[in-house]
Amino acid sequence: MAAKKVLRWALPLCAAAALALGVAVAPAGAAETKAGSPPPAVSMSYPSFGGRLYGVTAISPDDVWAVGLNDDGSLALHWNGSTWAPSLTPPIGYFTGVASTSASDVWAVGGTNWFSPVQPFAEHWNGTSWTRVSTPNPPGGGYFNAVAATSPSNAWAVGVTGGGGPGISGPSTPLIEHWNGKRWTKQSLAPVPTGSGQLTGVTAISADNAWAVGSTGATDQQTLIEHWNGFNWSQLPSPNLPGATGSYLRAVTAVARDHNSVWAVGSADVNGLSKALVLHWDGASWTIVPGNSPDGDVSLLGVVATWTSNIWAVGIIHPSTCGNGGPQCQTLIEHWNSKRWKVLPSPNPPSAYLNLLWAASATSRGDIWAVGTTDYGTTLIEHWNGSSWS
C-alpha cells in the first residue's frame, strides 16, 4: 500500500467517503481563540511513526490504544504509561476504529484492502494478544469505519457495503454488525437508504440504546442517523444545513448521565467550502446547533461528551484548499459550554500541507489523547496533561 496511492483518497475530506471518528478534550476554562480565526501555534513535542491514526481508546493513564495504517497495512500502537510502541505485527489490512470496555476487552476494526474489493474485519485484544475474529462479509464486500462497545457481550461496528474499498468510489449502502459475546452478525436496516450511503460513526449507550451516523446519496449527500432500541435499527429524521449542496455526519457521542442528550458532528458543502455541522438530540428530535467555522472552511471529524455542558469536537481547518495550492490544513479543537462553540488553540507540528485530528479519548480531564496525521505520512499524537498539550 504505497503512500502515494493512499493520498489519492485521503485528500478530499469533503467527500462522503472520508472516514471520521474522534475527539479532543481540553479542561474547562482553557483559552479560546477569536471566533472566525484559526488557532495560534502551540509549542510541543510529540511521538511519531510512519502512517496515520484514525482511532484511539484510553482505558487508563498507562493503557491507551491508537490504530490506523501505514505503507505496510494496519497500524496498532500501545501506550504503557511511558512510551508508545507498535503492536500486532505483521500488519494486516487497515484499521479505522477502536473501542474498549476494559484492559482485556479491546476491538479494532477496518478492512482487508484499501484499493481493491475489500472485506470487513475485526481484531480483539484479550489483555495478552490480538486475535482476528470472523465477521460476516456482505455481498459485494465492505469495510468498517467505526466501533463502539459497552460490555464484552455488546459491541457495534458500522461502515459500508460495496464500493470496492475506501480508495475506490462506487455505489455503497450502510453496514452494521453486532457482537453478542460469541459472534458478529450482520444487522438489518429498514428502510435501506436508496442510491448510495455509509455509516461513519457509532456510539453505544447500553444494550438497548445505540446511535449510528453517516450520509446518504452518491451526490448531494444528506445526513443519515440510525437508532437501536434493543429490537431493531430505524432511521430517524435528521436535518441538513440550509443552502448546502451536501451534508455529512462523521461522529456521534452521548452524554453519559443524560441519554436524552446526544451530539453528532460533521460538515456541509457551501459554495465550494466546508462548514461545521453540529446536530443535537434532546430526547425528541434532532436539531441543528450553530457550529464554529474558522476562516469559513472546516470539517468536524469527531465528538465526545464528558458532561451535559462539556462537549468537545475535533477536526481540520481548510479541508477544501490544502494540498491544492491553498492555505495549509490545521488541527481544530472546539468546545461547547451549553451556549456556543468556541475554538481553542491546538498543536500543529511542521508540515508540508496538512495536520488534522481524527480521534481522541480521555480517562479524565487531565489525561487526554488525540490522534491524527501530518501530511498523511506521519502519525500525529497529542496529549493533554491538565495544563498543556504536547
N, C-alpha and C positions, 0 to 999 in steps of 0.2 A: 504494500500500500504506500506508494510514493507520496511524499508531502505535496509535490506539485499537483498531483491528481486530486488530493484531498481539498486543495484550495478551490477547485472548480465549484464545489458545492458550498464551501464554508463561507465565501464572501457575501452572498446575497442574504443578509439577515432579515430583510423584509419579506423574503419568500416564505410561503406557507411551510416549506419543508424544514425550516430552521428549528433545531431542537432547543428546548428551553427547560430549565429547572434550576432553582436555587434561590438563595437568599444571602444578604449580607446584613449583619446586625451590628449596631453601634449602641452605646449606652444613652439613656435619656439625658438630654442637656448637651449633647455633643454639638460643636459649632456647625452652623449651616452656611451654605453659600447663598449669595444673592440669587433669587429666583430668576431663571432665564439665562444664567451664565454657567459655563462648565466649572466643576470644582477645581481649585488650585492644586498644584503638585504637592504630594506628601512625601517627605523623606522616609526611606525604608530600606530594608534588605529582605530578601526572600529566597527560599529554596526553589530550584527549578530543575526540570527534567525535560528531555525531548518529548514533544507531543502536546496534548491539550486535555483538560479535565472538564467533564460535563456534570459530575455529581459528587457530593460529599455528604457523609453522615458522621456526626460526632457523638460518640457513646459516652465518653468521659474525657477529662483533660489529657489523659495519656492513652487514649484509644480512639483514633479517627481514621476513617477510610475515605479515599478520594479515587474516582475512577474516570476513565476516558479512553484515549487511544494514542498511539504513536505510529511511526512508519512501519513497524512490525506487526501491529494489530492492537489487541486490548492492552490497557494500562491500568494497573491497580497499585495504589500507593498506600502505605500504612504509617501512621504517626504513633510512636510509642511513648511520647512524653518528652523526647529529646531530639529525635531525628525522624525524617521521612525516608522510607526505603521501599523499593519495588517489591511486589508480591505477585503470586500467580504467574509463574513462568513455566514453559514457554507461553507466549501470548496466543490468544485465540480470538478471532472475530474482533469485536469492539464493544465497549461499554458506554451507555448513555445515561444510566441512572443507578443509584444505590440507596438502600434503606436498611435500617436496623431496629431491632427491639431490645437487643442486649449484646454483650460481647461475644456471645456464642450463637447469634442469630442475625446474620447479615446477608442481604440479597444484592447482587449486582446483575443488571440486565442490559441487553443490547441486541446485536445481530451478528450473523456469521460473516457477512461480506458487505463492503461499502459500495461497490460499483457493479455488482452482478446479482442475479437472483439470490435472495437472502432468506434466512430462517431466523425467527426469534430464538434467543437462548438466555438461560438464567444460570448463574453460578451462586452457590451457597457456601458461606463460611460458618463452620460449626465451633469456632474457637481455636481450632488447631490447623485446619486445612480447608482449601477450596474444593468443591465438588460440583461438576456440572449436573444439573437436574433437568430431565427431559421436559420439554414444553411442546404443546400441540403446534404443528406447522400448518397454518391456514392455506387453503387452495390459492395458488399464485404467490405463496411466500409472504413474508412480512418481517417486522422487527419491532422491538420495544423502544419507547422513548423515555419512560419513567416508571418508578416503582414506589410503593408505599406499603407499610406493614404495621399492624397493631399487636400481633402476637405470633408465636411460632406456627399457629394454625390459621392465620388470616393475613394474606398479602395480595396486593393487586398490582398487575403490570399492564401498562397501556401503550399503544403505539399505532402501527399501520399494517393493514393487509394489502398486499400487492405493491405496485410502484417500483419493483426491482430492488432498490436499495436507497439509502439516503443520498447517494451521489447520482442517482438516476431519477429523473422526473417521469411521472406517469400516473395513470388513474389509481386511486387507492381508497380504501374505506377504513374507518376506525377499528381498532383491535383492543379487546380487553380480555385478560386471562386472570384466573384466580387460583391461589394456593390455599388448600384446606388442611395442610399439615401432612398430606400424603402424596398429593399430585397436583399438577397445574391443569386446569380445564378452561377451554375457550367459552366465553360468555356471549349470550345473545343480546343484540340491541334492537329495540323496536321504538320508532322506525329506524331503519338503516339510512343514514344520510345519502341522498342521491348525488350523482356526479362524482365527487371526489371529497376526501376529507381524512383527518387524522386526529389522534389524541396525543397531546404533548406533556400533560401534567396530571397528577393524581394525588389526592390526599385521603387517607383512611382515618376516620374518627373512631369507629367501633365496628363490630361485626355486621351491624345493620345500618351503617351510615358512612358512605364514601362519595367523593366527587371526582369527576374526570373532566378535563377541559381541552379544547383544541380549536379546530376550524373546519369548515366545510366548503366545498366548491373548488373547481380547478382554476377559475378566475373569479374576480370579485368575491373573495372569500368572506364568509360570515362566521361569527363566533359560534362555538359548539360547547354546550355544557350538559353532561350526563350525571344522573344521581342514582346511587344504590340505596334502596330502602330495606334491605335484608331479604328481599324476594326477587327483585328484578331491577334492571337498569332502565331508566327512562330519560328522554330528552326534555329539558326544561327550557322555556323561552328565555333568550338571552339577548341583551341589546347590542347594537353596533354603533360605533362612533358616527354621529351625523356628518354627512359630507365626505365620508371616506370611501375609497374605491375597494378597500379590503380591510377586514378586521380580524385579528388573530389573538387567541389566548394561549399563553405559554406555560403558566404555572398556577397552582391553586393551593391555598392553605386555610385551615380552620382555627379559630381561637379555641384553645384547649378547654377553657372553662365556660365557654358560651358557644355551643354547637349551632346556634342560630346566627352566628357571625362568621361568614366565610368570604374570603377575598380571592379574586383571580386577576392576574395581570397579563399584559401583552402589548400589542402595538396596533396602529391603524395607518394605512397609506392615505396621505392627504397631499395633493399637489406635488407628488414626487418625493415627499419626505415622510418620515415615520414619526408618529405622535404616540405618547404614552397612553395606554388604555388600561383603566382600572375599573373592575366591577365588584360590587358588594352584595352579598346575600344577607337579608335581615330576618330570615325565617319564613318570609312570604314571597319575596320576589327579588330578582337581580336588577340592580340599578347602576348607572354609570356614576363614578366619583371622579371629579376633575383631577387629572394627573398633572405632573410637572414635566415639561419637555424642554430642558436647557438647549439653547440655540435652535429650538424648533425642530430637532431631529434626534429622537431617542427610541430605543426599544427596551422594554422591561422584560427580563427573561426569567426572573424568579421572585418568589414572595414567601414570607414567613410571618406568623403572628406569635408574639410572646405574651401579649395581653390585649384586651379589647381596644385600648388606645395606643398600642405599641406595635405597629405593623411596619415591616421593612421590605423593600423591593430592591433588586439589583439588575444591572443590565449594561447598556452601552450607549454612549453619545456619538452621534454622527454615523449611524449604521448605513445611511443611504449614500454616503460620499467617500468613506475611507477606502483606500485601495483603488479609487477611480480618479485620483488627482485632486480630491477634495480634502477637507480637514481630517487629521488623524482621528481614529476612533479612540475613545477614552472610557475607562470604567465609570459606572454610575451607581450610586447608592442613594436611595430616597427613604424618608421616614414619615409615617402618618401618626399624628399626635391627637387624633379624634377631630381635628378641624381642617387640616390641609396637609398636603405632601410637601416636604422640604428636601432640598438637595444638599447632601453632606459631602465634605471632602473625602476622596478615596484615592488610594495609591495608583500610580501609573508608572511602571518601570520604563526604561528606554525601549523604544520600538521603532520599526520601520514605518508602520502604518496603523497598528491596531493593538489595543488592550481591551479585554472585556471580562466580565464576571458571569459565569453560567450558573453557579450554585454556591450555597453556603449552608452551614449548620452550626448550632450552638449548644453548649451544655449549660451555659449561664450567660448573664450579661457581660461577664468579664472573660469569657473563653469562647471566641467565635472564629470559625474558619470560613473563608470564602475562596473559591477556586475558579479558574478560567484558563485564559491563554494569552500569550503575547505573540502576535503575528502568526497564529495557528501552528507555530513550530516549537514553542516552548511553553511548558506549563506555568501557570501563574497561581501562586498560593499566597494568600494574605491572612494575617492573624490579628485579632483584636485582643489585647490583654487587660482591658478595662480602662486604659488611658490613651493608647495609641495603636495605630495599625502598623504592621511591619511586614 
